[in-house]
């Protein structure tokens, strides 16, 4: 990334920095809890730039057809290899290929020209992985299932849910920043629950991570999502 595209670094209080770090660790763990961690060149998910570059995740193969259950993020792979460098980015309702193609065009996926085509696959974890492709059987050659046509509608639906919850809570997610609201835990839970129920996600639950809300004060909130467990994650960020 060039300097013009890197967000300005912010000084975060120690407590808030720790919460953001925990948030990132959970998001990476959601992708593949059993995977080895390696150094990753790029990560564009859930945290400010000061915490962005952390670890690469390796994935084992998956041969059966399945529906993706991680709609909150996409893995853009630098090479057609399961243990290659990967950028984890927020899904935004567009096709997975379009999102990763944009990273390639912007020069965020490493040296060399952008691939002529990309293949979108379902990883063992249920997450979406997009790989440089030299033919129509890229996913099969990797032992993965092709991303099904149903993904587009589900991704758009989930993006609408995420945006609605974030707007209600004044919450940040990924690289998206909002004007924060100061909420108590019961208020944050009620607002998130209302959007979940209204949009057909009644089977999802809500969890608070980090040090939690305090009984005597309110807090700004960041958001995370665990599609595998169907959980909305609330990360309180108390002022210090």
N, C-alpha and C positions, 0 to 999 in steps of 0.2 A: 504494500500500500504506500502511496506517496503521502507526503506530509499534509497536503491539502485535504485529504480524506480522513485523516485520523482525528477523532473527536478530542477536544481539549481535555487535558487531564484535570480531574477534580480531586481536591483533598477531602478525604472522607474520615470522619471520626473513627477511632479504633473499633468501637462496637459495631458500627455500620459496615465497616470494611470486612469484619469477620462474618457478618450476616450475608453479605454479597458473596464471600468466598464459599460459605456453606451452600448457598443457592447454586453456584456454579458446579460444585462437586456433586450435588444431587442431580442436576440436569445431565451431567456427563454419565453418572451412574445409571440413570434411567435408560440411556441409550444401550448400554451393554454391561450389566452388573458383573458378568463373569469374565470380561475381556481384560487383556493386559493393557496397561497404560504406557504410551510412548510420547515423546515430545511431538507436539503438533505445531506446524507453522502458523496456522490461522484458526481463530475461533471467534465467531461473531454472535454469540448468544448470551443473553441474560445478564451481562455485566458490563460495566464501563471499560474503556480501553485499557485502563491500568491493570485490569485482571484478565484481559482477553486471551493472551497467548499462553496456553497451558499444555495440554496433553493430547496425543493421538490415541485413538481407540481402535483396536483390531477386532474383527468380526469373524466368527466361524460361519461355515456355509449352512444353507438351509434349502432343501430340495423340494419341499412341498408347496403347493399353491396356497396362499393365504391372503387375507385382507390386512392392510397395514393398520396398526392400532396406536402408532405414535404420529399424530397429526400436527403436533406443535412445532416440530423441527424437521430439518432435512439434512442429510449428510452428503456433501459434494466431495467426491473423491478425486484426487489429482491423477490417479492412474487406475486402470482396470484391475485392481488388486484389492483384496479384502483387508490387507494389513498396510495399505499405503497411507499417505498423508490425507487428511480429511478436514474440511471446514464444516462445522455444525452451525447452521443458520436458522433463523425463525422462518417457518412457513407463513405465507401471507395471503393464501387463497389462489395464487397463480399456480401454474403447473410446476412440478418439481424440476423438470428440465429447464424451464424458463428462468427459474430462480438461480440455478447453478450456471446456466449459460451467461447470465448477467455478471456473475463473479469472474468467469473466464474473460469476458470482454473488458472488465475493469482491471484486469491484471492481478487479481487477488488469489489466483490459484497456482502461483509459482511460475517459473520461467517457461519459455516456449510458447508456441501458438495455441490458440484455443482449438479443441477438437472439432472436427466437422460434424460429429453427431454425438449424442449422449443417450445413455440407456438408464431408465429409472426402474429400480428393483426393490423388492421387499426383503429386508435383512432378517436374520434369525430373530432378532429382538422385536420385530414388528415395525421397526423404523423404516424410513424411506432412504435409500442410497442411490445416488446418481453417479454414473461412471462414464468416462470416455468410451466410445463405442466404435468398433470397426465393422460391425455387422449386427443383424437382428437377433442373434443368439447370445449376446453378451451376458445377460442375466443367467441363462442356462449354463453357460460355460463357467460361471462363478458359483454354480450350485444354488442359485437364488431364483425366486419367482419374479416374473414381470409384474410391475405395478399395474393393478387392474384398472379398467376404465372408471370404476365407481369412485376411485380416489378423488377425482376432480370435484365432484359435488360435495363429498364429505370434507375435503380440505377447505372449501369455501364456507361451508356451514360452521366448521370449527373456528375458522378465522373470525367469523362474525360473532361467535360466542366470546372468544378471547377479547376482541375489541370492546364488546359491550360490558364485560366485567371490568376491564381496565378503565373504561370511561366512568362507570359507576363508582369505582373505588379511587379514581384519580391515581391509578397504580401504574408503575413502570414495568415493562417486560422487555427483555432483549435490549436492543439499542434504542427503544422507544421511551422517551421521557414525557411525563405529564406533570401538570400542576398538582402536587400532592394534596390529598385531603388528610386531615387528622381524624382517624377513626378508632373507636374502641373495637375490641374483638367481636362482640356480639353484632355491632353494626356492620363490620366487614363481612362476617359470615352471612348475615341476612341479605345483604346486597348481592353477594355472589350466589347464594342459594336461589334468589329470585330469578336471576338470569339463567341459571342452570335449568330450573324447572320450566321456565317460559320457552326455552329453546330445545326441549326434548332431551335434556341430559339429566333426567331425574335420578338415574342410577349412579351418578358421580357424587363423591363426597368432598369434604373440604378439610384440609389440615394446615396447621400453623407450624412453621419450622423456624429454626434459630432459637433465640432466647425467649421468644414469645412476647405477647402484649403484657404490659403492667396493669395492675388493677386501678391505679390512681391517675393514669394519663392515657392519652390517645397516641396514635402513631401513624406515620405514612407507611404505605404498603407497596412492595413489589410482588409480582405474580410469577408463578411457575405452574407447569402442568405435567402430570404423569399420566399419559394416555394408557399405559399398560394397566395401571391400577385404577384408572378413572378417578383421579384426584386433582383438585385445584389446590395449589400450594400458596399460602399467604406468608410473606416474609415481612414482618414488621420492622420498621427502621426508626427506632426512637431517637429523638434529638439528644445530643450529648453536649 
